[in-house]
Amino acid sequence: MGKQLIYLDYAATAPMHKEAVEAMMPYFSEQFGNPSGQYTLAGGAKRALENARKQIAATIGARPEEIYFTGSGTEADNWAIKSAVKSCRQKGNHIITTKIEHHAVLHACEAMEAEGVRVTYLSPDENGVISPEVLKKAITPDTVLVSVMAANNEIGTIEPIEELAALAHENGILFHTDAVQGYGKLPLSVADGKIAMLSASAHKIGGPKGVGFLYVRRDVKLGSFLHGGAQEKRRRAGTENVAGIVGFAKAAEITFAKREETKEREQKLRDYFIGRVLSEIPYVRLTGSAKERLSNHASFCFQFIEGETVLIMLDTDGICASSGSACTTGQTEPSHVLMAIGLPEDVAHGAVRFTMGGGTTKEQLDFTVERMKEIIGRVRAMSPYYTKFAAREDGCPTEGRTF
Ligand SMILES: *Cc1c(COP(=O)(O)O)cnc(C)c1O
């Protein structure tokens, strides 16, 4: 096989849908008006913006006026957490989140902790699931916010956010979900009013980078995040990224129109790939839940190797994968998510994540498995731990064995 690109890192970002790129183009040129302007030219941009808001709102059962466009998923998470805590200061000073959140939530919570807010970080079970029982025990009279992600980016586990949100709601606590990985994949709905805030990002669903949204339930008095002009009902100042927002809405339209079809296709590829890896490579385990799992997500820990080393070798074969979340790349510390699900540190170091999407084919996955078998064998042969281990096992580690 010649050197083709095999992109298996859709959880980090996805290539844009061509239609989304095309939809954006006029807003860079003919329709360049500032949507806040008073003339006809501005009207076109303003209409595009409000149509996009309607389209996005419909995807989660929200009202258009509950959707606020932001500069990223990260910004939406920061806004939700920081502003909710500030606006609830009289009521209480306690946030509940989880140990497996994306850094956008985790570091925002840590920043609040530095300002004197009490934060409880819930532990997941070994599959990465946050159980309602665990949340229930952590709720105190001064809890003002619960933030739990819809699906985890590193291990693909889908969280029971309907139950978690219901529990928070019953106790009069705001519930926020970082739905960046779940949006477009899971049937998320805010229609029953239990979710107070929800974050999503365009570039994870084939839209442009640098655009996100925060859904804020209409009764939630969330303070402004950026102060300035009157955009986004004075809550998020700054001239709107009209082209980006239009591209986001187009990507959402395409993604939601074929959500079921995509899920079926991806699940088949995912299960095929996971099956081959687990049966053909020894000393490997799947991380995250086998059942409650994103349809495009396959993540593993290979014993006796460093995930980073495997990534570099895969890259020379044109294969793009990840060792955890992109944000932790370059750090040598094992992933906080893998530690939270109770993996020993040496095992967590062997993490490799493959996430699939529209461009993924069975042939690409077959090629990837073949390369993985060769690479992992080669890396292990250089590992003194493995050589010692293999010697104990009569130099013949059993094929297909997991640990
Ligand atoms: C990618 C991601 C984010 C950050 O979104 P950006 O738009 O890249 O800032 C937040 N949370 C999760 C779960 C993600 O996967």
Ligand as a Chemical Component Dictionary entry (heavy atoms), coordinates in Angstrom:
data_LIG
# 
_chem_comp.id                   LIG 
_chem_comp.type                 NON-POLYMER 
_chem_comp.pdbx_formal_charge   0 
_chem_comp.three_letter_code    LIG 
# 
loop_
_chem_comp_atom.comp_id 
_chem_comp_atom.atom_id 
_chem_comp_atom.alt_atom_id 
_chem_comp_atom.type_symbol 
_chem_comp_atom.charge 
_chem_comp_atom.model_Cartn_x 
_chem_comp_atom.model_Cartn_y 
_chem_comp_atom.model_Cartn_z 
_chem_comp_atom.pdbx_ordinal 
LIG C1 C1 C 0 -12.657 19.067 22.030 1  
LIG C2 C2 C 0 -13.320 19.099 23.349 2  
LIG C3 C3 C 0 -13.500 20.309 24.044 3  
LIG C4 C4 C 0 -12.938 21.617 23.561 4  
LIG O1 O1 O 0 -13.584 22.114 22.426 5  
LIG P1 P1 P 0 -12.816 23.218 21.544 6  
LIG O2 O2 O 0 -13.841 23.741 20.620 7  
LIG O3 O3 O 0 -11.701 22.486 20.853 8  
LIG O4 O4 O 0 -12.303 24.246 22.489 9  
LIG C5 C5 C 0 -14.173 20.276 25.242 10 
LIG N1 N1 N 0 -14.665 19.137 25.738 11 
LIG C6 C6 C 0 -14.517 17.953 25.103 12 
LIG C7 C7 C 0 -15.116 16.729 25.699 13 
LIG C8 C8 C 0 -13.835 17.895 23.897 14 
LIG O5 O5 O 0 -13.678 16.729 23.285 15 
# 
loop_
_chem_comp_bond.comp_id 
_chem_comp_bond.atom_id_1 
_chem_comp_bond.atom_id_2 
_chem_comp_bond.value_order 
_chem_comp_bond.pdbx_ordinal 
LIG C1 C2 SING 1  
LIG C2 C3 SING 2  
LIG C2 C8 DOUB 3  
LIG C3 C4 SING 4  
LIG C3 C5 DOUB 5  
LIG C4 O1 SING 6  
LIG O1 P1 SING 7  
LIG P1 O2 DOUB 8  
LIG P1 O3 SING 9  
LIG P1 O4 SING 10 
LIG C5 N1 SING 11 
LIG N1 C6 DOUB 12 
LIG C6 C7 SING 13 
LIG C6 C8 SING 14 
LIG C8 O5 SING 15 
# 
